[in-house]
């Protein structure tokens, strides 16, 4: 009996360890998928938008002390503005254009070519991230803007985020942050009223909302399911080990009475 109990305890312990490992893996998955520099925000074609460059610190023992963003050369941006970030100093550099661009009736011969943020009080510590906002305009009518970035750590290490994959389904090791530009809404046809547009929007709203949230729900389902399964297995293993470890009471049974002998 003791041998079987010991074996069951070992099995329960193994199950508990496996469940714990699954829980840790499920918790870590979302972080792994976002452990690189990305662009946050929406951009409408032909207008101005404020976007944020989100920078996580991927190191365990050093801080991120500098971020340099290179603006795309194939799409010169006439207006590039920074906003104060506590603990950081922002500087810009410009470049001359081979062909001037027009912006709000003015001819521009030079544009901002890069923006650099340098830490003044510690930088981004391990396990943290920082957003760096930029106001950009006038944006192209549509397409994708790619921003090569350089991340520098306190030990002097530099990481270039400048890779673009030819296959959209394959993410490179160091992907460059990319901003998708949504084409501006088409001009309203003559005679169309706001009420009519609202009616159409009301009919299409649920379908659009379902389409836009499906990807997020699917991406969150796997970690939640794995976490729940790991928790249930851990609880089951703990209860099993506790029950097997309790002393069981032994009740002595009385011997069965012998049958009476009948003399003839």
Backbone as JSON, one array per atom type, in Angstrom:
{
  "sequence": "XXXXXXXXXXXXXXXXXXXXXXXXXXXXXXXXXXXXXXXXXXXXXXXXXXXXXXXXXXXXXXXXXXXXXXXXXXXXXXXXXXXXXXXXXXXXXXXXXXXXXXXXXXXXXXXXXXXXXXXXXXXXXXXXXXXXXXXXXXXXXXXXXXXXXXXXXXXXXXXXXXXXXXXXXXXXXXXXXXXXXXXXXXXXXXXXXXXXXXXXXXXXXXXXXXXXXXXXXXXXXXXXXXXXXXXXXXXXXXXXXXXXXXXXXXXXXXXXXXXXXXXX",
  "N": [[0.83, -1.21, 0.0], [1.97, 1.23, 0.81], [3.86, 1.53, -1.17], [2.33, 1.91, -3.47], [1.1, 4.3, -2.75], [3.29, 6.05, -2.63], [4.09, 6.0, -5.31], [1.86, 7.16, -6.52], [2.0, 9.68, -5.42], [4.37, 10.64, -6.56], [3.59, 10.66, -9.25], [1.56, 12.57, -9.15], [3.07, 14.79, -8.44], [4.63, 15.08, -10.73], [2.66, 15.66, -12.6], [1.79, 18.09, -11.56], [4.1, 19.67, -11.91], [4.29, 19.67, -14.71], [1.91, 20.98, -15.34], [2.39, 23.46, -14.21], [4.52, 24.32, -15.8], [3.22, 24.51, -18.27], [1.46, 26.57, -17.66], [3.22, 28.72, -17.23], [4.32, 28.93, -19.81], [2.05, 29.59, -21.3], [1.45, 32.07, -20.22], [3.66, 33.51, -21.01], [3.56, 33.64, -23.77], [2.06, 35.87, -25.06], [3.82, 38.03, -24.5], [6.17, 37.34, -25.85], [5.39, 37.57, -28.48], [5.29, 40.29, -28.9], [7.77, 41.43, -28.54], [9.4, 43.45, -29.81], [10.3, 46.5, -31.54], [7.58, 48.52, -32.38], [4.98, 50.24, -34.28], [2.42, 52.16, -33.01], [-1.0, 53.04, -33.37], [-3.33, 54.77, -35.62], [-3.42, 55.73, -39.06], [-4.57, 57.99, -41.41], [-4.91, 58.36, -44.88], [-3.37, 61.09, -46.62], [-3.55, 62.96, -44.59], [-2.85, 64.24, -41.25], [-1.32, 62.53, -38.55], [-0.89, 61.22, -35.25], [1.42, 59.04, -34.05], [2.83, 56.31, -32.17], [5.97, 55.09, -31.25], [6.6, 52.1, -29.94], [8.69, 50.77, -27.54], [10.0, 47.99, -26.2], [12.02, 46.65, -23.54], [14.26, 44.19, -24.14], [16.24, 42.96, -22.71], [17.65, 41.44, -19.74], [19.41, 42.5, -17.88], [20.32, 45.02, -18.52], [19.61, 48.45, -19.53], [17.53, 50.19, -21.95], [18.82, 52.87, -23.64], [18.74, 54.6, -25.78], [16.93, 55.53, -28.72], [16.67, 55.52, -32.18], [14.99, 56.71, -34.94], [14.57, 56.25, -38.32], [13.26, 58.08, -40.9], [11.17, 57.26, -43.73], [12.72, 57.31, -46.95], [11.58, 57.18, -49.46], [9.11, 58.32, -49.2], [8.88, 61.33, -48.46], [8.25, 63.25, -45.54], [6.65, 66.14, -44.72], [6.04, 67.46, -42.3], [7.21, 66.85, -39.16], [6.93, 66.28, -35.86], [7.9, 66.28, -32.44], [7.06, 65.34, -29.04], [7.36, 66.26, -25.59], [9.0, 63.82, -23.59], [9.18, 62.52, -20.47], [12.32, 62.22, -18.9], [13.76, 61.85, -21.2], [15.58, 63.09, -24.06], [14.92, 64.66, -27.09], [16.1, 64.82, -30.41], [16.53, 66.05, -33.78], [17.35, 65.43, -37.25], [17.96, 66.72, -40.54], [17.42, 66.41, -44.11], [18.28, 67.21, -47.5], [16.11, 67.53, -50.3], [15.9, 65.95, -53.47], [13.93, 66.66, -55.18], [11.67, 69.21, -54.68], [8.87, 69.22, -52.38], [5.37, 69.9, -52.07], [3.56, 71.49, -49.54], [0.73, 72.44, -47.99], [0.58, 74.65, -49.71], [3.17, 75.52, -49.73], [6.55, 75.26, -50.83], [8.8, 72.75, -50.07], [12.18, 72.22, -49.49], [13.71, 70.63, -47.89], [13.5, 68.02, -45.43], [12.7, 66.38, -42.3], [14.91, 63.83, -41.47], [15.62, 61.93, -39.56], [14.83, 60.97, -36.17], [15.95, 61.16, -32.87], [15.88, 59.77, -29.67], [17.26, 60.21, -26.53], [18.15, 58.86, -23.44], [17.95, 60.53, -20.3], [17.79, 59.9, -17.68], [18.25, 57.12, -16.72], [16.73, 55.48, -18.54], [14.95, 52.84, -20.32], [14.04, 50.33, -18.27], [14.75, 46.8, -17.52], [12.07, 44.6, -18.35], [10.25, 46.62, -18.83], [8.54, 49.1, -20.91], [8.5, 51.8, -23.34], [6.72, 54.5, -24.83], [7.13, 56.52, -27.68], [6.07, 59.41, -29.02], [5.13, 60.72, -32.23], [4.2, 63.33, -34.39], [2.99, 63.21, -37.59], [2.89, 64.31, -40.98], [2.3, 65.71, -44.21], [0.63, 62.73, -44.83], [1.06, 59.99, -47.19], [-1.5, 59.04, -49.6], [-2.2, 56.37, -49.42], [-0.93, 53.05, -48.63], [2.15, 51.73, -47.19], [4.31, 52.76, -44.64], [7.65, 52.38, -43.82], [9.81, 52.29, -41.09], [13.05, 52.35, -40.32], [14.76, 51.44, -37.4], [16.97, 52.04, -34.62], [18.06, 50.58, -31.75], [19.6, 51.2, -28.7], [21.5, 49.91, -26.01], [22.4, 50.13, -22.49], [24.86, 48.91, -22.1], [26.2, 49.35, -24.4], [25.44, 47.78, -26.57], [23.9, 47.5, -29.77], [20.91, 47.27, -31.59], [19.51, 46.7, -34.67], [16.43, 47.36, -36.08], [15.34, 46.61, -38.87], [14.46, 44.93, -40.88], [12.58, 43.61, -43.58], [10.18, 41.36, -44.53], [9.75, 39.36, -47.43], [7.71, 37.61, -47.61], [4.59, 37.89, -46.28], [3.58, 36.2, -44.3], [5.69, 35.33, -42.84], [7.66, 36.33, -40.22], [10.47, 38.37, -39.86], [13.62, 38.2, -38.03], [14.42, 40.64, -36.93], [12.23, 42.75, -37.35], [11.33, 45.7, -39.16], [9.63, 48.55, -37.9], [6.38, 49.19, -39.11], [3.94, 51.25, -40.66], [0.65, 51.13, -41.45], [-1.31, 52.74, -43.83], [-4.5, 54.03, -43.97], [-6.72, 54.46, -46.64], [-8.19, 57.64, -47.39], [-11.64, 58.46, -46.7], [-14.06, 58.14, -49.31], [-15.4, 60.83, -51.27], [-18.55, 62.27, -50.36], [-21.43, 61.28, -52.1], [-23.52, 63.35, -54.22], [-26.57, 64.55, -52.86], [-26.72, 62.67, -50.87], [-27.61, 62.01, -47.58], [-26.81, 62.59, -44.1], [-28.38, 61.05, -42.44], [-29.01, 58.9, -44.08], [-26.47, 57.8, -44.39], [-25.97, 57.09, -41.75], [-27.88, 55.12, -41.39], [-26.98, 53.13, -43.14], [-24.5, 52.65, -41.95], [-25.38, 51.64, -39.53], [-26.42, 49.21, -40.33], [-24.17, 47.89, -41.24], [-22.47, 47.95, -39.12], [-22.39, 45.84, -36.97], [-21.3, 43.64, -38.39], [-18.84, 44.66, -39.23], [-17.7, 45.18, -36.75], [-17.53, 42.61, -35.71], [-15.72, 41.47, -37.5], [-13.41, 42.97, -37.01], [-12.76, 42.35, -34.4], [-12.35, 39.67, -34.3], [-9.77, 38.66, -34.79], [-8.34, 39.55, -32.5], [-9.74, 38.22, -30.45], [-9.2, 35.57, -31.14], [-6.43, 35.48, -30.83], [-6.18, 35.74, -28.11], [-7.44, 33.53, -27.08], [-6.0, 31.05, -26.98], [-3.84, 31.42, -24.95], [-5.54, 31.8, -22.68], [-7.02, 29.41, -22.53], [-4.95, 27.53, -22.17], [-3.91, 28.46, -19.74], [-6.11, 28.06, -18.02], [-6.39, 25.24, -18.18], [-3.92, 24.43, -17.11], [-4.14, 25.39, -14.49], [-6.31, 23.87, -13.5], [-5.21, 21.27, -13.65], [-3.12, 21.54, -11.81], [-4.51, 21.97, -9.4], [-5.9, 19.53, -9.25], [-3.76, 17.74, -8.97], [-2.7, 18.55, -6.51], [-4.86, 18.03, -4.73], [-5.08, 15.24, -5.05], [-2.57, 14.35, -4.11], [-2.77, 15.18, -1.45], [-4.94, 13.7, -0.45], [-4.0, 11.09, -0.75], [-1.96, 11.14, 1.08], [-3.13, 11.13, 3.6], [-3.7, 9.3, 6.66], [-5.39, 6.24, 6.65], [-8.23, 4.92, 8.28], [-8.47, 1.74, 9.85], [-10.78, -0.74, 10.09], [-11.61, -3.42, 12.06], [-13.04, -6.45, 11.2], [-15.61, -8.56, 12.44], [-15.37, -12.08, 12.96], [-17.2, -14.37, 10.96], [-20.08, -16.03, 12.24], [-20.07, -19.53, 13.17], [-21.9, -22.09, 11.54], [-24.77, -23.59, 13.11], [-24.78, -26.82, 14.48], [-26.85, -29.47, 13.81], [-28.17, -32.11, 15.52], [-29.15, -35.34, 14.66]],
  "CA": [[0.0, 0.0, 0.0], [2.86, 2.39, 0.86], [4.51, 1.65, -2.47], [1.37, 2.51, -4.4], [0.9, 5.7, -2.36], [4.48, 6.81, -3.07], [4.03, 6.12, -6.77], [0.83, 8.13, -6.87], [2.5, 11.01, -5.07], [5.33, 11.04, -7.6], [2.83, 10.98, -10.46], [0.89, 13.85, -8.92], [4.07, 15.85, -8.49], [5.01, 15.29, -12.13], [1.54, 16.35, -13.25], [1.81, 19.47, -11.1], [5.2, 20.38, -12.57], [3.92, 19.86, -16.1], [0.87, 22.0, -15.42], [3.02, 24.75, -13.94], [5.28, 24.71, -17.0], [2.25, 24.94, -19.28], [0.93, 27.87, -17.26], [4.26, 29.72, -17.49], [4.41, 29.09, -21.25], [0.86, 30.3, -21.77], [1.56, 33.45, -19.8], [4.77, 34.16, -21.71], [3.34, 33.73, -25.21], [1.76, 37.19, -25.56], [4.98, 38.89, -24.42], [7.13, 36.99, -26.89], [4.92, 38.02, -29.79], [5.38, 41.73, -29.02], [9.07, 41.83, -28.01], [10.21, 44.22, -30.74], [9.82, 47.87, -31.71], [6.4, 48.57, -33.25], [4.29, 51.51, -34.41], [1.07, 52.1, -32.48], [-1.85, 54.14, -33.82], [-3.93, 54.7, -36.94], [-3.04, 56.83, -39.95], [-5.45, 58.16, -42.57], [-4.2, 58.9, -46.03], [-3.48, 62.49, -46.98], [-3.73, 63.85, -43.45], [-1.86, 64.25, -40.17], [-1.61, 61.54, -37.52], [0.07, 61.04, -34.16], [1.7, 57.62, -33.84], [3.79, 56.06, -31.08], [6.92, 54.0, -31.41], [6.63, 51.38, -28.67], [10.0, 50.14, -27.4], [10.18, 47.16, -25.01], [13.4, 46.28, -23.22], [14.36, 42.74, -24.25], [17.36, 42.47, -21.92], [17.37, 41.22, -18.33], [20.37, 43.11, -16.98], [20.71, 46.36, -18.98], [18.49, 49.31, -19.9], [17.57, 50.85, -23.26], [19.18, 54.27, -23.39], [18.57, 55.46, -26.95], [16.16, 55.03, -29.86], [16.79, 56.36, -33.38], [14.0, 56.35, -35.97], [14.88, 56.78, -39.65], [12.03, 58.26, -41.68], [11.31, 56.67, -45.08], [13.23, 58.21, -47.98], [10.73, 57.17, -50.64], [7.92, 59.12, -48.92], [9.27, 62.43, -47.58], [7.17, 63.77, -44.7], [6.95, 67.55, -44.56], [5.91, 67.9, -40.91], [7.55, 65.83, -38.16], [7.02, 66.97, -34.58], [8.01, 65.45, -31.25], [6.44, 65.85, -27.83], [8.26, 65.94, -24.48], [8.91, 62.54, -22.91], [9.96, 62.66, -19.24], [13.51, 61.39, -18.81], [14.36, 61.66, -22.52], [15.84, 64.27, -24.87], [14.67, 64.37, -28.5], [16.81, 65.65, -31.4], [16.2, 65.7, -35.16], [18.29, 65.77, -38.32], [17.25, 66.97, -41.79], [18.1, 66.09, -45.38], [17.8, 67.95, -48.66], [15.35, 66.73, -51.26], [16.25, 66.11, -54.88], [12.8, 67.34, -55.79], [10.85, 69.81, -53.61], [7.49, 68.77, -52.22], [4.47, 70.99, -51.69], [2.78, 71.22, -48.34], [-0.11, 73.58, -47.65], [0.91, 75.77, -50.57], [4.57, 75.92, -49.58], [7.54, 74.34, -51.39], [9.8, 72.34, -49.08], [13.4, 71.67, -50.07], [14.32, 69.71, -46.93], [12.57, 67.41, -44.48], [13.34, 65.66, -41.21], [15.34, 62.51, -41.92], [15.63, 60.99, -38.44], [14.55, 61.48, -34.83], [16.68, 60.38, -31.88], [15.57, 60.0, -28.26], [18.36, 59.77, -25.68], [17.73, 58.86, -22.04], [18.66, 61.42, -19.39], [17.65, 59.43, -16.28], [18.11, 55.68, -16.53], [16.23, 54.78, -19.72], [13.91, 51.81, -20.17], [14.6, 49.25, -17.46], [14.29, 45.45, -17.89], [10.67, 44.33, -18.07], [9.42, 47.8, -19.07], [8.53, 49.63, -22.28], [8.28, 53.24, -23.43], [6.16, 54.99, -26.08], [7.67, 57.79, -28.17], [5.06, 59.93, -29.95], [5.5, 61.6, -33.34], [3.14, 63.85, -35.25], [3.47, 63.09, -38.97], [1.99, 64.77, -42.03], [1.12, 65.1, -44.74], [0.9, 61.34, -45.15], [0.59, 59.54, -48.51], [-2.92, 58.68, -49.66], [-2.34, 54.97, -49.02], [0.33, 52.31, -48.65], [2.81, 51.37, -45.94], [5.55, 53.47, -44.35], [8.57, 51.55, -43.05], [10.74, 53.11, -40.32], [14.19, 51.63, -39.75], [15.06, 51.97, -36.07], [18.18, 51.55, -33.96], [17.88, 50.55, -30.3], [20.89, 51.11, -28.03], [21.42, 49.51, -24.6], [23.36, 50.79, -21.61], [26.17, 48.27, -22.21], [26.75, 49.67, -25.71], [24.89, 46.94, -27.63], [22.96, 48.16, -30.69], [20.06, 46.34, -32.34], [18.83, 47.33, -35.81], [15.13, 46.84, -36.47], [15.32, 47.13, -40.24], [14.23, 43.84, -41.82], [11.24, 43.51, -44.17], [10.04, 40.04, -45.13], [9.04, 39.3, -48.71], [6.52, 36.79, -47.36], [3.89, 38.48, -45.13], [3.3, 35.21, -43.27], [6.93, 35.02, -42.12], [8.2, 37.51, -39.57], [11.93, 38.3, -39.72], [14.14, 38.24, -36.66], [14.42, 42.04, -36.49], [11.35, 43.46, -38.28], [11.26, 47.15, -39.08], [8.28, 49.04, -37.62], [5.66, 49.59, -40.33], [2.68, 51.94, -40.42], [-0.33, 50.96, -42.53], [-2.1, 53.96, -44.04], [-5.85, 53.77, -44.45], [-7.14, 55.47, -47.62], [-9.21, 58.57, -46.92], [-12.99, 58.11, -47.13], [-14.45, 58.73, -50.59], [-16.28, 61.99, -51.16], [-19.96, 61.92, -50.22], [-22.18, 61.54, -53.33], [-24.51, 64.43, -54.15], [-27.89, 64.12, -52.45], [-26.67, 61.72, -49.77], [-27.8, 62.67, -46.29], [-26.17, 61.95, -42.97], [-29.27, 60.02, -41.92], [-28.83, 57.72, -44.9], [-25.2, 57.18, -44.05], [-26.09, 56.48, -40.44], [-28.63, 53.88, -41.56], [-26.09, 52.12, -43.72], [-23.5, 52.3, -40.94], [-26.01, 50.8, -38.54], [-26.57, 47.86, -40.86], [-22.88, 47.25, -41.42], [-21.66, 48.05, -37.91], [-22.1, 44.58, -36.28], [-20.4, 42.79, -39.17], [-17.5, 45.24, -39.17], [-17.15, 44.99, -35.41], [-17.17, 41.21, -35.55], [-14.51, 41.21, -38.27], [-12.25, 43.62, -36.42], [-12.41, 41.78, -33.1], [-12.12, 38.23, -34.38], [-8.35, 38.37, -34.65], [-7.93, 39.74, -31.12], [-10.29, 37.14, -29.64], [-8.49, 34.32, -31.44], [-5.08, 35.53, -30.29], [-6.23, 35.64, -26.67], [-8.09, 32.29, -26.65], [-5.03, 30.01, -26.65], [-3.27, 31.58, -23.62], [-6.55, 31.63, -21.64], [-7.33, 27.98, -22.42], [-3.79, 26.87, -21.56], [-3.82, 28.85, -18.33], [-7.16, 27.36, -17.29], [-6.07, 23.82, -18.08], [-2.8, 24.27, -16.19], [-4.63, 25.61, -13.14], [-7.1, 22.71, -13.1], [-4.31, 20.14, -13.41], [-2.38, 21.8, -10.57], [-5.44, 21.72, -8.3], [-6.15, 18.09, -9.19], [-2.56, 17.08, -8.44], [-2.58, 18.87, -5.08], [-5.89, 17.28, -3.99], [-4.74, 13.82, -5.09], [-1.44, 14.11, -3.21], [-3.23, 15.37, -0.06], [-5.79, 12.58, -0.07], [-3.18, 9.89, -0.62], [-1.07, 11.25, 2.23], [-3.87, 11.0, 4.86], [-3.79, 7.91, 7.18], [-6.74, 5.66, 6.54], [-8.65, 4.13, 9.45], [-8.68, 0.31, 9.57], [-11.86, -1.28, 10.92], [-11.52, -4.9, 12.14], [-14.34, -7.09, 11.01], [-15.83, -9.73, 13.28], [-15.47, -13.34, 12.2], [-18.58, -14.85, 10.71], [-20.46, -17.15, 13.17], [-20.12, -20.85, 12.57], [-23.29, -22.62, 11.46], [-25.14, -24.51, 14.18], [-24.89, -28.24, 14.12], [-28.14, -30.1, 14.17], [-28.02, -33.57, 15.7], [-30.3, -36.14, 14.25]],
  "C": [[0.86, 1.26, 0.0], [3.54, 2.62, -0.48], [3.59, 2.32, -3.47], [1.16, 3.99, -4.07], [2.07, 6.57, -2.81], [4.47, 7.04, -4.56], [3.01, 7.15, -7.2], [1.28, 9.55, -6.55], [3.48, 11.53, -6.11], [4.61, 11.43, -8.88], [2.14, 12.34, -10.33], [1.87, 15.0, -9.0], [4.48, 16.15, -9.91], [3.91, 16.05, -12.88], [1.53, 17.83, -12.85], [2.91, 20.28, -11.77], [4.88, 20.66, -14.03], [2.87, 20.95, -16.26], [1.45, 23.39, -15.17], [3.8, 25.25, -15.15], [4.35, 25.19, -18.1], [1.69, 26.32, -18.96], [1.93, 28.97, -17.55], [4.37, 29.99, -18.98], [3.24, 29.88, -21.78], [0.93, 31.78, -21.4], [2.61, 34.21, -20.6], [4.49, 34.38, -23.19], [3.01, 35.14, -25.7], [2.96, 38.12, -25.55], [5.98, 38.62, -25.51], [6.71, 37.57, -28.23], [5.11, 39.51, -29.99], [6.75, 42.25, -28.59], [9.93, 42.49, -29.06], [9.57, 45.6, -30.91], [8.68, 47.88, -32.72], [5.86, 49.99, -33.31], [2.86, 51.33, -33.94], [0.27, 53.3, -32.99], [-2.38, 53.91, -35.22], [-3.54, 55.92, -37.76], [-3.97, 56.84, -41.15], [-4.7, 58.87, -43.68], [-4.44, 60.37, -46.27], [-3.59, 63.46, -45.83], [-2.57, 63.81, -42.48], [-2.28, 63.22, -39.12], [-0.51, 61.55, -36.47], [0.21, 59.54, -33.92], [2.75, 57.5, -32.75], [4.69, 54.9, -31.45], [7.09, 53.33, -30.05], [7.91, 50.55, -28.6], [10.03, 49.32, -26.11], [11.66, 46.87, -24.78], [13.5, 44.75, -23.21], [15.48, 42.14, -23.41], [16.98, 42.37, -20.45], [18.26, 42.01, -17.39], [20.85, 44.5, -17.42], [19.46, 47.13, -19.39], [18.66, 49.8, -21.34], [17.78, 52.34, -23.03], [19.0, 55.19, -24.6], [17.74, 54.74, -28.01], [16.31, 56.03, -31.0], [15.83, 55.83, -34.44], [14.38, 57.05, -37.27], [13.58, 56.89, -40.44], [12.24, 57.77, -43.11], [11.75, 57.7, -46.12], [12.3, 58.28, -49.19], [9.44, 57.96, -50.45], [8.31, 60.25, -47.96], [8.06, 62.99, -46.83], [7.51, 65.2, -44.33], [6.92, 68.03, -43.12], [6.17, 66.73, -39.98], [7.77, 66.55, -36.85], [7.07, 65.98, -33.44], [7.22, 66.09, -30.11], [7.32, 65.47, -26.65], [7.95, 64.58, -23.85], [9.76, 62.64, -21.65], [11.14, 61.69, -19.21], [14.21, 61.16, -20.14], [14.54, 63.0, -23.21], [15.71, 63.89, -26.34], [15.44, 65.35, -29.37], [16.42, 65.16, -32.79], [17.33, 66.08, -36.1], [17.49, 65.9, -39.61], [18.08, 66.52, -42.99], [17.47, 66.92, -46.5], [17.12, 67.01, -49.64], [15.85, 66.99, -52.68], [15.17, 66.87, -55.63], [11.93, 67.92, -54.68], [9.45, 69.2, -53.57], [6.66, 69.96, -51.76], [3.66, 70.58, -50.48], [2.07, 72.5, -47.93], [0.3, 74.83, -48.42], [2.35, 76.23, -50.49], [5.49, 74.84, -50.15], [8.61, 74.05, -50.34], [10.99, 71.71, -49.79], [14.12, 70.7, -49.15], [13.26, 69.21, -45.96], [13.38, 66.74, -43.37], [13.68, 64.25, -41.69], [15.37, 61.48, -40.8], [15.34, 61.73, -37.14], [15.24, 60.56, -33.84], [16.24, 60.78, -30.48], [16.7, 59.4, -27.43], [17.94, 59.92, -24.21], [18.59, 59.82, -21.22], [18.56, 60.97, -17.94], [17.34, 57.94, -16.23], [17.6, 54.92, -17.72], [15.13, 53.78, -19.4], [14.52, 50.62, -19.45], [14.07, 47.89, -17.91], [12.84, 45.23, -17.45], [9.74, 45.5, -18.29], [9.43, 48.17, -20.54], [8.26, 51.12, -22.22], [7.7, 53.58, -24.8], [6.76, 56.35, -26.41], [6.74, 58.3, -29.28], [5.7, 60.83, -31.01], [4.24, 62.05, -34.05], [3.69, 63.89, -36.67], [2.43, 63.62, -39.95], [2.79, 65.57, -43.08], [1.47, 63.68, -45.19], [0.48, 61.02, -46.58], [-0.87, 59.12, -48.46], [-3.16, 57.25, -49.2], [-0.96, 54.33, -49.03], [0.87, 52.03, -47.26], [4.12, 52.16, -45.8], [6.4, 52.6, -43.43], [9.61, 52.46, -42.4], [11.86, 52.21, -39.77], [14.55, 52.27, -38.41], [16.31, 51.31, -35.51], [17.98, 51.69, -32.45], [19.24, 50.32, -29.64], [20.69, 50.83, -26.54], [22.56, 50.17, -23.8], [24.74, 50.15, -21.64], [26.83, 48.51, -23.57], [26.22, 48.82, -26.86], [23.87, 47.72, -28.46], [22.21, 47.09, -31.48], [19.33, 47.12, -33.42], [17.51, 46.6, -36.08], [14.85, 47.36, -37.87], [15.03, 46.06, -41.29], [12.77, 43.83, -42.28], [11.16, 42.18, -44.89], [9.27, 40.12, -46.44], [7.76, 38.5, -48.59], [5.8, 37.34, -46.13], [3.64, 37.5, -44.0], [4.52, 34.86, -42.43], [7.48, 36.31, -41.54], [9.71, 37.38, -39.43], [12.35, 38.43, -38.27], [14.11, 39.66, -36.09], [13.56, 42.88, -37.44], [11.38, 44.97, -38.07], [9.82, 47.57, -38.76], [7.62, 49.57, -38.9], [4.31, 50.2, -39.95], [1.78, 51.78, -41.64], [-1.2, 52.2, -42.62], [-3.45, 53.59, -44.65], [-6.27, 54.85, -45.44], [-8.25, 56.35, -47.06], [-10.57, 58.16, -47.47], [-13.33, 58.83, -48.42], [-15.41, 59.9, -50.36], [-17.73, 61.56, -51.14], [-20.7, 62.25, -51.52], [-23.22, 62.64, -53.12], [-25.87, 63.86, -53.76], [-27.89, 63.13, -51.31], [-26.76, 62.47, -48.46], [-27.07, 61.91, -45.21], [-27.04, 60.85, -42.39], [-29.12, 58.74, -42.73], [-27.53, 57.02, -44.6], [-25.26, 56.48, -42.71], [-26.83, 55.17, -40.53], [-27.76, 52.78, -42.11], [-25.05, 51.68, -42.71], [-24.09, 51.39, -39.89], [-26.17, 49.37, -39.02], [-25.25, 47.14, -40.96], [-22.05, 47.2, -40.16], [-21.36, 46.71, -37.26], [-21.14, 43.71, -37.05], [-18.98, 43.31, -39.11], [-16.87, 45.02, -37.81], [-16.71, 43.56, -35.19], [-15.88, 40.9, -36.3], [-13.29, 41.77, -37.59], [-11.82, 42.99, -35.12], [-12.1, 40.3, -33.16], [-10.66, 37.89, -34.17], [-7.88, 38.5, -33.22], [-8.44, 38.62, -30.23], [-9.54, 35.85, -29.87], [-7.11, 34.32, -30.82], [-5.07, 35.37, -28.78], [-6.78, 34.31, -26.18], [-7.08, 31.26, -26.19], [-4.38, 30.21, -25.29], [-4.26, 31.36, -22.5], [-6.86, 30.16, -21.43], [-6.18, 27.24, -21.75], [-3.66, 27.2, -20.09], [-4.86, 28.13, -17.49], [-6.87, 25.89, -17.11], [-4.94, 23.57, -17.09], [-3.25, 24.43, -14.75], [-5.43, 24.41, -12.64], [-6.22, 21.5, -12.8], [-3.53, 20.31, -12.12], [-3.26, 21.51, -9.36], [-5.71, 20.23, -8.13], [-4.97, 17.36, -8.58], [-2.42, 17.33, -6.96], [-3.59, 18.09, -4.25], [-5.56, 15.79, -3.94], [-3.61, 13.5, -4.12], [-1.87, 14.23, -1.75], [-4.05, 14.19, 0.41], [-4.99, 11.3, 0.12], [-2.28, 9.92, 0.61], [-1.79, 11.1, 3.56], [-3.88, 9.56, 5.34], [-5.22, 7.43, 7.11], [-7.04, 4.79, 7.74], [-8.96, 2.69, 9.02], [-9.7, -0.22, 10.55], [-11.79, -2.8, 10.88], [-12.91, -5.48, 12.02], [-14.44, -8.33, 11.9], [-15.92, -10.99, 12.44], [-16.91, -13.78, 12.06], [-18.88, -16.0, 11.65], [-20.51, -18.48, 12.42], [-21.56, -21.36, 12.54], [-23.55, -23.63, 12.59], [-25.26, -25.93, 13.65], [-26.21, -28.83, 14.65], [-27.94, -31.58, 14.28], [-29.31, -34.26, 15.34], [-30.45, -37.32, 15.2]]
}
